[in-house]
Amino acid sequence: ITLSASNNMLLGSIPPEIGRMGSYWDRNGLQRDKTLPEVGRMGSYWDRNGLQRDKTIRLNGNFLEGEIPAALAYVQGLTEVALHGGNLFFGQIPQELCDLDSLSELSVNCATVDCQCTDACVCIGSDGQIVDAEPVDVALTQTEESSVEEANNASGTSDQGDKNGGDVEENAGTDASDEVFSALKAISGDDIHKYGTPAYNAARWTLLFDPAGTRVADDPRLIQRYALATFFYGTGIQRFISTNAADECEWLGITCDVSTRMVTEIKLHDHSLHGSIAKELGQLTYLTKLDLSNNELSGPIPDTLGETQLQDLLLSNNNLQSPFPPTLYNKESITRIFIDRNTFTGPLPEWSLMPNLTHISAFDNSFIGSLDPGLVRNTFTGPLPEWSLMPNLTHISAFDNRFIGSLDPGLGSLANLRILLLNSNKLQGTIPPKLSNLEELEKFEAANNVLSGEIPAGIFSLPRLLSLSLSNNQLTGEISRSVKNMGSSWSNDGKPKRKYIKLENNSLTGTIPKSLAQIKNLYVLTLHGNAFKGDMPDAICELKVASSGFSYDLFRLTSDCTRIDCSCSAACKCIASTGSDEGASDWKKNRNG
């Protein structure tokens, strides 16, 4: 007799199966009418048995959409139908309902549904209050069905119901809402007319169902709210648009400035987002951080983000594609860009045009061409770019590529550089002495190249250097006695840090300096595969050996024990000329026969 499902979050259209509720024709041997639409059978038990009962259907306060089925008129004794409040019905009430004499109340949102054909019509506004009916232009949009289907497929919106729908503009209503619609269309363009697109759905929600109520067209909070709604609809998380909170700053993943209430951060990493990043986010002019990492987003990064105050663009591990928006070039605000593990192709973005960029991560893509910092495990070839033109760089990660050429002496001018990782390329030439100027450098790793010449003495004594890895090159000369000062500032600060020196498989000569033992917290020292002479210094033999993985003491010491015997230390690993690891005890056994 009564179906009440008001104020939930039901989606979709009114299903025809709803008519089976309360129908007992099978149990009572009553002949089932095969032609009566399903919804019209609701409560038919009473009718078939001559028991007149009033029927009520209340579906207000949901997110139902599509056509209002004419089959409702077949529910005998139907007196009340409530379809207002949050539902997305559009168009005219079916004539069958208009002609239904039993109907005493039919409540709808009259801004989108024309029910003036019946005296039972009651218009309910977005605030739940009865309002005067306004004429509704129910002309269909001019969008072709094929375009609609494409838009629906792109946005994941259901194709059921009124696919052409009512045009959002045509249903705007008042002069004020017309102005609002014009403001929204200026942002989204013709997408706002295309049924099922994120812009269409967001505009419809903004104009008709936003619990924040009516706003003027030039209200920045209105534009902000619409931009976020478009993004939420476009990434499949519209269920998180709270119908109870007029403050978008309370929506999932949104952070606002406390005083202005303008959006400053969007942090929605690891939320299974799909679809594309809405261009409307460019309206969030105070946005400084966009973190959408570890989702399923596709398409390009919108160039409208150049209108924001973006500092951190964190989009790792998605399916985003080229091109990278050139509108982000020359933006002084940007400091971090993480676009690793996506599907970018083609030439690299021009990172050097971003003057304050400090962190770049773009590995596991399909970029081609020459290399900029932070882009590892690709197939880059050619010479290194002029990183010296980016004076604020702190990290350069360019390992595992096919990079050729020599190191730019201009790298020595990057006063803030902390990380320089160039392992596993095809670099040639010498190590520029000007790299000794990098007093903030913590890691210098260029193993597995074809570097030659001597290691500049100043590099050994860099005060914050923690890792020096130059293995598997063609380096010559001796280890500078100034190596004792390597990483010394960490010790002076009272901060214990492990130190790593990896110089194996070069052509280094001379004796192993005992000053190596003066490096505080020396953890790894690999020296095999060189041409050293003499003995392992007693000071190194006497270094305390790590007893656990949590120690800062010496953990690994290697040498070619046929030249320099390191078995004086329990950390010793004797590496034969073949590269095999015999261990100190095994080497002693072999030496003694």
C-alpha positions in Angstrom: 0.0 0.0 0.0 2.8 2.4 0.9 6.3 2.4 -0.6 8.5 4.9 1.3 12.3 5.1 0.5 12.8 8.8 1.1 16.0 10.5 2.0 18.5 7.8 1.0 21.2 7.8 -1.7 19.4 5.7 -4.2 20.7 6.0 -7.8 19.4 5.1 -11.2 15.8 5.2 -12.6 12.5 3.9 -11.1 12.7 0.1 -11.8 9.6 -1.6 -13.3 10.1 -4.4 -10.8 8.9 -2.1 -8.0 5.4 -3.1 -9.0 5.8 -6.6 -7.6 5.7 -5.2 -4.1 2.4 -6.1 -2.5 1.2 -8.2 -5.4 -0.3 -11.6 -4.6 -1.9 -12.6 -7.8 0.0 -15.8 -7.9 -0.8 -16.8 -4.3 -4.5 -16.1 -4.7 -4.9 -17.8 -8.1 -5.6 -14.4 -9.8 -5.0 -14.1 -13.5 -1.9 -12.0 -14.0 -2.3 -9.2 -16.6 0.6 -9.7 -19.0 0.2 -6.2 -20.6 0.1 -4.1 -17.4 3.5 -2.4 -16.8 5.2 -3.7 -13.7 5.1 -0.6 -11.6 1.3 -0.5 -12.2 0.8 -3.8 -10.4 1.9 -2.3 -7.1 -0.8 -3.3 -4.5 -2.9 -5.1 -7.1 -3.9 -7.8 -4.6 -6.3 -5.3 -3.0 -7.8 -4.3 -6.3 -8.3 -7.8 -7.5 -10.1 -8.7 -4.3 -12.4 -5.7 -4.4 -10.6 -4.1 -1.4 -10.0 -0.4 -2.2 -6.9 1.0 -0.6 -5.1 4.3 -1.1 -1.6 3.9 -2.5 1.5 6.1 -1.6 4.9 6.2 -3.3 7.6 8.4 -1.6 11.0 8.4 -3.3 12.0 12.0 -2.5 15.5 12.8 -1.3 17.4 10.4 -3.5 19.5 10.6 -6.7 17.1 8.9 -9.0 17.0 10.0 -12.7 15.4 9.2 -16.0 11.8 9.5 -17.1 8.9 9.4 -14.6 7.2 6.3 -15.8 3.6 6.6 -17.1 2.9 3.2 -15.6 2.5 4.9 -12.2 -0.9 5.9 -13.4 -2.0 2.2 -13.4 -1.6 2.0 -9.6 -5.3 2.1 -8.7 -6.1 4.4 -5.8 -2.7 6.2 -6.1 -3.1 9.3 -4.0 0.4 10.6 -3.3 3.7 10.5 -5.2 6.8 12.3 -3.8 9.7 12.7 -6.2 11.3 15.9 -5.1 14.5 16.6 -3.2 17.7 15.5 -4.8 16.3 13.4 -7.7 17.3 14.2 -11.2 14.1 13.8 -13.1 13.6 16.1 -16.1 10.8 17.0 -18.5 7.0 16.7 -18.3 4.8 14.6 -16.1 3.3 11.8 -18.2 -0.2 12.7 -19.4 -1.5 9.5 -17.8 -0.6 10.9 -14.3 -2.1 14.3 -15.2 -5.4 12.6 -15.9 -5.4 10.5 -12.7 -8.4 11.5 -10.6 -7.3 9.8 -7.4 -4.0 11.7 -7.2 -4.1 14.4 -4.5 -0.5 15.3 -4.2 2.4 15.0 -6.7 5.6 16.7 -5.4 8.5 17.4 -7.7 11.2 19.9 -8.3 9.4 22.3 -10.6 12.6 23.8 -11.8 13.2 20.6 -13.8 9.8 18.9 -14.0 6.6 20.4 -15.3 3.6 19.1 -13.3 1.2 22.0 -13.9 -1.0 19.7 -15.9 -2.6 18.5 -12.6 -4.1 20.3 -9.6 -2.2 17.8 -7.5 1.1 19.4 -8.4 3.2 20.7 -5.5 6.5 22.4 -6.2 9.3 21.7 -3.6 12.5 23.8 -3.7 16.0 22.6 -3.0 15.5 23.7 0.7 12.5 21.4 1.1 10.0 24.3 1.1 7.0 24.7 -1.1 7.7 27.3 -3.8 5.7 28.8 -6.6 5.8 27.0 -9.9 7.9 28.5 -12.7 7.3 27.7 -16.4 9.7 25.0 -17.5 11.1 24.8 -21.0 11.3 21.1 -21.6 12.9 21.2 -25.0 15.4 18.5 -25.5 19.1 19.2 -25.9 20.4 19.3 -29.4 23.0 16.7 -28.6 23.1 13.8 -30.9 22.5 10.4 -29.3 26.0 9.2 -30.4 27.6 12.2 -28.7 25.5 11.4 -25.6 26.7 7.8 -25.5 30.3 8.9 -25.9 29.9 11.3 -23.0 28.3 8.6 -20.9 30.9 6.1 -21.7 33.7 8.6 -20.9 32.2 9.6 -17.5 30.8 6.2 -16.5 27.3 7.7 -16.3 24.3 5.3 -16.7 22.7 5.3 -20.2 19.3 4.5 -18.7 16.4 6.9 -18.5 16.1 10.2 -20.4 19.4 10.2 -22.4 18.8 13.5 -24.0 17.6 15.0 -20.7 16.7 18.6 -20.1 19.3 21.1 -21.0 20.8 22.5 -17.9 20.6 26.1 -19.2 17.0 25.6 -20.3 16.1 24.5 -16.8 18.1 27.2 -15.0 14.9 29.1 -14.2 15.4 32.6 -12.6 17.5 35.4 -13.8 19.9 34.8 -11.0 20.3 31.1 -11.9 20.7 32.1 -15.6 23.6 34.3 -14.6 25.1 31.4 -12.6 24.7 29.1 -15.5 26.5 31.6 -17.8 29.3 31.8 -15.4 29.6 28.0 -15.3 29.5 27.7 -19.0 32.3 30.2 -19.3 34.4 27.7 -17.4 33.4 24.4 -19.0 32.3 25.4 -22.5 29.9 23.3 -24.5 30.5 20.2 -22.2 28.0 21.7 -19.9 25.2 20.9 -22.5 26.3 17.3 -23.0 24.2 14.9 -21.0 26.3 12.7 -18.7 29.5 14.7 -18.8 31.1 15.7 -15.5 30.4 19.4 -16.3 26.7 18.6 -17.0 26.2 16.7 -13.8 28.0 19.2 -11.7 26.1 22.2 -13.2 22.8 20.4 -12.6 23.8 19.7 -9.0 25.0 23.2 -8.5 21.8 24.8 -9.9 19.2 22.5 -8.5 20.4 20.5 -5.5 23.3 22.3 -3.8 22.5 22.5 -0.1 24.5 25.7 0.1 21.6 27.3 -1.6 21.6 30.2 -4.1 24.8 32.1 -4.8 25.5 35.0 -7.0 27.4 34.3 -10.2 30.6 36.2 -9.2 30.8 34.4 -5.8 34.3 32.7 -5.7 32.9 30.0 -3.4 30.3 29.1 -6.0 33.0 28.7 -8.7 35.1 26.7 -6.3 32.3 24.5 -5.3 31.4 23.8 -9.0 35.0 23.1 -9.9 35.2 20.5 -7.1 31.9 19.0 -8.0 33.0 18.6 -11.6 36.2 16.9 -10.5 34.3 14.5 -8.1 31.8 13.6 -10.8 34.6 13.1 -13.3 36.6 10.7 -11.1 33.7 8.6 -9.9 33.6 9.8 -6.3 30.4 12.0 -6.5 29.0 10.0 -3.6 31.4 12.0 -1.4 29.8 15.3 -2.2 28.0 15.7 1.1 24.4 16.8 0.7 24.4 17.9 4.4 27.5 20.1 4.3 27.3 23.5 2.6 31.0 23.9 3.2 33.1 22.2 0.5 36.1 22.4 2.8 34.5 19.4 4.6 34.5 17.2 1.5 36.8 14.2 1.3 40.4 15.1 0.7 39.9 18.9 0.6 41.9 21.4 2.7 41.1 25.1 2.8 42.7 28.2 4.2 41.2 28.8 7.7 40.4 32.4 7.1 39.5 32.6 3.4 37.9 29.2 3.1 39.5 28.8 -0.3 40.9 25.4 -1.4 44.6 25.1 -0.9 45.1 21.3 -1.1 43.5 18.3 -2.7 44.9 15.0 -1.3 43.1 12.0 -2.7 45.9 9.5 -3.2 44.9 5.8 -3.0 41.2 6.3 -3.5 40.6 4.3 -6.7 39.8 7.4 -8.7 39.2 6.8 -12.4 38.4 9.1 -15.3 40.3 12.2 -16.0 41.5 15.3 -14.1 38.9 18.0 -14.6 40.1 21.2 -16.4 37.8 23.1 -14.0 40.4 22.6 -11.2 42.2 25.5 -12.8 39.6 27.7 -11.1 41.0 26.9 -7.7 43.5 29.7 -7.9 44.8 29.2 -4.4 45.6 25.5 -4.9 49.1 24.7 -3.8 49.1 20.9 -3.6 47.4 18.3 -5.8 48.1 14.7 -4.7 46.3 12.1 -6.8 48.9 9.4 -6.6 48.2 5.7 -6.8 44.8 5.9 -8.6 43.5 4.9 -12.1 43.4 8.3 -13.7 43.9 8.7 -17.5 44.1 11.4 -20.1 46.4 14.5 -20.0 47.2 16.8 -17.1 44.9 19.8 -17.8 46.8 23.0 -18.8 44.4 25.0 -16.7 46.5 24.1 -13.7 48.8 26.9 -14.8 46.2 29.3 -13.4 46.8 28.0 -9.8 49.5 28.6 -7.3 50.6 25.0 -7.5 53.7 24.0 -5.6 53.4 20.2 -5.4 52.0 18.2 -8.4 52.0 14.5 -7.2 50.5 12.2 -9.8 52.6 9.0 -9.5 51.2 5.6 -10.5 48.3 6.4 -12.7 47.7 6.1 -16.5 48.2 9.7 -17.4 49.3 10.6 -20.8 51.2 13.2 -22.8 51.4 16.1 -23.4 52.7 17.7 -20.2 51.1 21.1 -20.0 53.4 23.9 -21.1 51.4 26.3 -19.0 53.3 25.0 -16.0 56.6 26.3 -17.4 58.0 29.5 -15.9 55.8 29.0 -12.8 57.9 30.1 -9.9 55.7 28.4 -7.4 56.3 24.8 -8.5 58.9 22.9 -6.4 57.9 19.2 -6.8 56.6 17.2 -9.8 56.1 13.5 -9.4 54.8 11.8 -12.6 56.5 8.5 -12.3 54.8 5.2 -13.3 52.4 6.7 -15.9 52.2 6.3 -19.7 53.8 9.6 -20.8 55.6 9.4 -24.2 57.5 11.7 -26.5 60.1 14.4 -25.6 60.7 15.3 -22.0 59.0 18.4 -20.5 61.3 21.4 -20.4 62.1 21.2 -16.7 64.7 23.9 -17.0 62.0 26.5 -17.5 60.7 25.9 -13.9 63.2 28.1 -12.0 62.4 26.8 -8.4 61.9 23.1 -9.2 63.7 21.0 -6.6 62.3 17.5 -7.0 61.4 15.6 -10.1 60.4 12.0 -10.4 59.3 10.6 -13.8 60.7 7.1 -13.9 58.9 4.1 -15.6 57.4 6.1 -18.5 58.2 6.0 -22.2 59.9 9.3 -22.6 62.5 9.6 -25.4 65.3 12.1 -26.1 67.8 13.8 -23.9 67.4 13.7 -20.2 66.5 16.1 -17.4 66.9 15.4 -13.6 64.8 12.9 -11.9 64.0 10.6 -14.8 65.3 7.1 -14.3 64.8 3.8 -16.0 63.8 5.1 -19.4 65.7 4.9 -22.7 67.2 8.4 -22.9 70.1 9.0 -25.2 72.3 11.9 -26.1 74.2 14.4 -23.9 73.0 15.6 -20.5 71.0 18.8 -20.4 72.5 22.0 -18.9 71.4 21.4 -15.4 73.5 24.4 -14.3 70.7 26.6 -15.6 68.5 25.4 -12.8 70.2 26.9 -9.8 67.7 25.6 -7.2 68.0 21.9 -8.0 68.5 19.7 -5.0 68.1 16.2 -6.6 69.3 14.8 -10.0 68.4 11.2 -10.6 69.4 10.0 -14.1 70.5 6.4 -13.5 69.7 3.4 -15.7 69.6 5.1 -19.1 71.9 5.3 -22.2 73.3 8.7 -21.5 76.6 9.6 -23.2 79.0 12.5 -23.0 80.9 14.0 -20.1 79.9 15.7 -16.9 79.2 19.4 -17.1 81.6 21.4 -14.8 78.7 23.8 -14.4 77.2 21.2 -12.0 79.6 22.6 -9.4 77.5 25.8 -9.3 74.4 24.1 -8.0 74.9 25.2 -4.4 71.8 23.4 -3.1 72.5 20.0 -4.8 72.2 17.1 -2.4 71.7 14.1 -4.6 73.6 13.3 -7.9 72.8 9.8 -9.2 74.2 9.0 -12.6 74.8 5.2 -12.3 74.6 2.9 -15.3 74.9 5.1 -18.3 77.7 5.6 -20.8 79.3 8.6 -19.4 82.9 9.4 -20.4 85.6 11.9 -19.6 86.9 13.0 -16.2 85.1 14.1 -13.0 85.1 17.9 -13.0 87.1 19.3 -10.0 84.4 22.0 -9.6 82.2 19.3 -8.1 84.3 19.8 -5.0 82.3 23.0 -4.5 79.1 21.1 -3.7 79.2 21.4 0.0 75.6 20.2 0.4 76.2 17.1 -1.6 75.2 13.9 0.2 75.2 11.3 -2.5 77.5 11.2 -5.6 77.0 7.9 -7.5 78.3 7.4 -11.0 79.1 3.7 -11.0 78.9 1.6 -14.2 80.1 4.2 -16.7 83.4 4.7 -18.5 84.7 7.7 -16.5 88.5 8.1 -16.5 91.2 10.2 -14.9 91.7 11.0 -11.2 89.1 11.5 -8.6 89.4 15.2 -7.5 90.8 15.4 -3.9 88.1 17.8 -2.9 85.3 15.3 -3.5 86.7 12.9 -0.9 86.5 15.6 1.7 83.0 17.0 1.1 81.6 17.7 4.5 78.1 16.3 4.0 78.9 13.4 1.6 77.5 10.1 2.8 77.8 8.0 -0.3 80.6 8.0 -2.9 80.0 5.3 -5.5 82.3 5.2 -8.5 82.7 1.5 -9.1 83.2 -0.1 -12.5 84.8 2.8 -14.3 88.4 3.5 -15.6 89.5 5.9 -12.8 93.2 6.2 -12.0 95.3 7.9 -9.3 95.2 7.6 -5.5 92.7 8.0 -2.8 93.3 11.5 -1.2 94.4 11.5 2.4 91.8 14.2 2.9 89.1 11.5 2.8 89.1 11.6 6.6 86.9 14.6 6.4 84.2 13.0 4.3 80.8 13.6 5.9 82.4 15.3 8.9 79.6 17.8 9.4 77.2 15.1 10.3 79.5 14.0 13.2 79.9 17.6 14.3 76.1 17.9 14.4 75.9 14.9 16.6 73.9 13.0 14.0 75.3 9.5 13.3 75.1 8.7 9.6 76.5 5.6 7.8 79.2 6.4 5.2 79.6 4.4 2.0 82.7 4.4 -0.2 82.6 2.1 -3.3 85.6 2.3 -5.6 86.0 -1.3 -6.8 86.9 -2.3 -10.3 88.9 0.8 -11.4 92.6 1.3 -11.9 93.4 3.1 -8.7 97.0 2.9 -7.4 99.1 3.8 -4.5 98.6 2.7 -0.9 95.3 2.6 1.0 95.4 5.6 3.2 95.0 5.0 7.0 93.0 8.2 7.2 90.0 6.1 5.9 89.7 4.8 9.5 89.1 8.4 10.7 85.7 8.5 8.9 83.1 8.5 11.6 80.6 5.6 11.1 82.3 4.1 8.0 79.9 1.3 7.1 81.0 0.0 3.6 84.4 0.3 2.0 84.9 -1.7 -1.3 88.4 -1.6 -2.8 88.9 -4.8 -4.8 89.7 -4.8 -8.5 92.3 -2.0 -8.4 96.1 -1.8 -8.4 96.7 -0.8 -4.8 100.0 -1.9 -3.2 101.2 -2.4 0.4 99.1 -3.7 3.3 95.7 -2.9 4.7 96.4 -0.2 7.3 96.2 -1.4 10.9 93.8 1.5 11.7 91.3 0.0 9.3 91.9 -3.6 10.6 91.1 -2.3 14.1 87.8 -0.6 13.3 84.9 -2.0 15.3 82.8 -4.4 13.2 79.0 -4.2 13.0 77.3 -6.8 15.2 73.8 -6.2 13.9 71.9 -4.5 11.1 71.3 -1.5 13.3 74.9 -0.8 13.8 76.9 2.2 12.5 80.2 0.3 12.7 82.1 -1.3 9.7 79.9 -3.8 7.9 81.7 -4.6 4.7 85.4 -4.3 3.7 86.5 -5.8 0.4 89.9 -6.2 -1.3 91.6 -8.5 -3.8 93.4 -10.4 -1.1 96.2 -11.5 -3.5 97.3 -7.8 -3.5 95.9 -6.4 -0.3 95.0 -8.8 2.5 91.9 -7.5 4.4 91.4 -10.7 6.5 92.7 -8.7 9.5 89.1 -7.5 9.9 86.0 -9.6 10.6 84.2 -7.4 8.0 86.5 -8.6 5.2 85.3 -10.1 2.0 88.1 -11.2 -0.4 87.0 -10.7 -4.0 89.0 -12.6 -6.5 90.0 -11.1 -9.9 87.1 -13.0 -11.3 84.7 -11.1 -9.1 83.8 -14.1 -7.0 83.4 -13.7 -3.2 85.6 -16.1 -1.4 85.4 -14.7 2.1 88.5 -14.1 4.2 88.5 -17.5 5.8 88.2 -19.3 2.5 91.0 -17.2 1.0 93.3 -18.1 3.9 92.6 -21.8 3.4 93.4 -21.4 -0.3 96.5 -19.4 0.4 97.8 -22.0 2.9 97.0 -24.9 0.6 
